[in-house]
């Protein structure tokens, strides 16, 4: 874990979202299998890819139990 933070209440996601770099799809899928609830997997958007130093980012949603 590199960072833990919170978001404003109006930004809370209904489902957990996992962002991953293109070469890390397999690892993101493994992570999704062990996290509770339902997740959405998305590649890191190109505009954020150069700014994102982490391999995988998880945004925990309301369904995380």
BELJOUR-V826423 format. One record per run of one state. SS is the DSSP state (H for helix, E for strand, - for the rest). FROM is the first residue (numbers start at 1). TO is the last residue. If there is no record, write none. Layout:
ss=SS from=FROM to=TO
ss=SS from=FROM to=TO
//
This chain:
ss=- from=1 to=8
ss=H from=9 to=11
ss=- from=12 to=15
ss=E from=16 to=20
ss=- from=21 to=21
ss=H from=22 to=34
ss=- from=35 to=38
ss=E from=39 to=43
ss=- from=44 to=45
ss=H from=46 to=49
ss=- from=50 to=55
ss=E from=56 to=59
ss=- from=60 to=65
//
